[in-house]
């Protein structure tokens, strides 16, 4: 089986991906850096996560910078170039549901698809790979435009930017929710400068798709999770761990900034 390119993982991890037929094989020197390196930001100091660890990915709301939708993931790979996270069908996650008073609240939901989420430091999108829940048959890529992720002691924080690109296995693609994104810009929820930066990021992603470059090089669809992995669970501190808001939120979300 072909191995995903550009990946380094530890051969000496507690959860050894080298036992999986789809596992990459790195150098020991790089593996040591992957496990032990600390990451320092303005608001949090944390480490790279090891393959097999459970983490949570949280959407931090534009208004109020609170914890919103939250998913449990199993770490596939994590270093300074790429973070890969896996969530299987059947995992319990937190989603918004309307209240009788006209507001919304977080409630448990059941995730319905096997998904590998590829995140790149500083990039304004992640790339998701979807498989069928029954046969683990690759279905499609999905480019999700979002805030560059931030690390927390329990996982990662980001937030969605509405715009998406659906990419078929043959690499044909189409926009998703483009009208919603354009409405957020024209209505002032997103600043025009921020909207233009998302468009630039989209052109970059489309260039990778058309050129069949990583992660759209056909290697990741061959990945499969180790057979012994159980379903990840939400961390006990998924709600209580202080959120790490995006440092550019005031530039990107003028109405939210004015409401603070």
C-alpha positions, 0 to 999 in steps of 0.5 A: 500500500502506498504511504502518504507523503511528507509524514513523520511519525515515531516508531517507538510511540506507545501506539505504534502505527508501524504495525498498521499496513498504512503506517508511514515509517520515519526517522528516529530523530524526527520521531523524538522531536515529534513527541517531545517538542513544546509549542509556545504561543501567546496564550498557551504552552503545550506539546505535540500529541502522540499517535493514538491519543484522544483530543478534542477539536472545538469551534470557538464562537465569533461572538463571545469567544465561547466553546461551541461545537466540539468533536473527539478525535484520535491523533494519527500524526502531529508535528510542525508541518501536519496534524492528522486527526481521525473520528469514526462513525458513531462517535459522540460529539457536541452540536448546536440545537435550538431551544424553546426560547429561540436561542441555541444550546449544545447537545450530544449528537452521533457522528455519522461518517469516518473522517480523517481531518488534515490540518496545516499550521497557519493555513486557513483550511483543513482537508477532510477525507470521508469514507463509508462507515461500513466498508471504509470505502473512500468517498470524497475529499472536503476542503473546509475553510476555517481559522488557523488552528490553535493548540490547547492542553486537550486538543485544538481550537478553530472556527468555521468560515462557511465556505467549502469545496467538495472534491470527488475521487477523480479530483473534480470539484465544486463549491459548497455554501459559497452563497452563505460565505458571500452573504457573511462578507456583504453583510459585514459579519466578515470584513472585506479584507478577510473575505479576500484572504479566504478567496486567496486561500481557496485559489491555493487549495484549488491549485493543489487539487488541479496539480494533484499535489499533497494532500490531493496526491491519492495517497491518503485515501489508502489510509486506514485506522489501526484495528485496535483503536477504539472510538475516541471520547470527549475529554472531561475538560472539553467545555472547561478548558479555556478557549484560545481565540484567534488573534485576528478575530477583530480584523476578520469579524467586525460585528462580533468585535463591535459587540464585545 
